[in-house]
Amino acid sequence: MKIKIGPSILAADFANLAQEARRAKEAGADFLHVDVMDGHFVPNITIGPAVVAALRKTTDLPIHSHLMIEAPEDYIAPFARSGSDIISFHIEALGKTRHARLKKAHLIIQELKKINVRPAVALNPSTPLADIKGLLEKVDWVLVMSVNPGFGGQEFITAVLPKISDLRRMFAGDIEVDGGINDKTARQAVRSGANLLAAGTYLFKAHNMEDAIRRLKNDE
Ligand SMILES: O=C(CO)[C@@H](O)[C@H](O)COP(=O)(O)O
């Protein structure tokens, strides 16, 4: 599968987002990964739909809004209106029982498809695949977190690699891995079956983003 790279704008210069989006595009990015955090689901607050809408005006790259928020079902419409092409929501944010989570996930997926936004389901490092198995026929993008969500610049959790391989055995769609991606962990993730890589620190702090993207794609 072709490897695609989504620079995570959490590590970008927030005072110059238009320029950062342009820099990512020129460096060969395939999509922009936008981390939305609410201070409840994760212990950090980042950006809302207004910033995604502003970013939308500056780039034609697909925008993936990764909702790390409680009650994501309440925010689907504003993030869709802001111009997100892909919206991911966390399975852990949808309730206490597996049944309740799946029920809510199905409704969110239906709503997203109806408005032509690509749905993706995200799961934390400690969340088992069993929790999303019932959704794999409904989505074609799964986001596997390789750090505990909340902050950029953390170390890749190698314990998620078997989960990526297991997922690849049962799922032919896109598998995005996010958190602690660098040239070494990118290779581990791809070897395990990932084809989409979100990377913040490694790309935005690189001396040359184009070279860094090439290294992640392993086509130097
Ligand atoms: O969602 C998250 C963190 O919660 C990620 O998207 C990070 O923003 C990735 O940053 P790096 O680990 O690549 O610096």
The ligand as an SDF file (V2000), in Angstrom:
LIG
                    3D

 14 13  0  0  0  0  0  0  0  0999 V2000
   -2.8570   13.3110   18.7620 O   0  0  0  0  0  0  0  0  0  0  0  0
   -1.7090   13.4580   19.0320 C   0  0  0  0  0  0  0  0  0  0  0  0
   -1.2820   13.5940   20.4410 C   0  0  0  0  0  0  0  0  0  0  0  0
   -2.3970   13.4790   21.2390 O   0  0  0  0  0  0  0  0  0  0  0  0
   -0.7090   13.4530   17.9430 C   0  0  0  0  0  0  0  0  0  0  0  0
   -1.2670   13.7960   16.6860 O   0  0  0  0  0  0  0  0  0  0  0  0
    0.4990   14.2670   18.1690 C   0  0  0  0  0  0  0  0  0  0  0  0
    0.2710   15.6020   17.8310 O   0  0  0  0  0  0  0  0  0  0  0  0
    1.6180   13.7200   17.3660 C   0  0  0  0  0  0  0  0  0  0  0  0
    2.7230   14.4670   17.6970 O   0  0  0  0  0  0  0  0  0  0  0  0
    4.1730   13.8450   17.6690 P   0  0  0  0  0  0  0  0  0  0  0  0
    4.1810   12.6840   18.6440 O   0  0  0  0  0  0  0  0  0  0  0  0
    4.4070   13.3910   16.2690 O   0  0  0  0  0  0  0  0  0  0  0  0
    5.0160   14.9970   18.0930 O   0  0  0  0  0  0  0  0  0  0  0  0
  1  2  2  0
  2  3  1  0
  2  5  1  0
  3  4  1  0
  5  6  1  0
  5  7  1  0
  7  8  1  0
  7  9  1  0
  9 10  1  0
 10 11  1  0
 11 12  2  0
 11 13  1  0
 11 14  1  0
M  END
$$$$
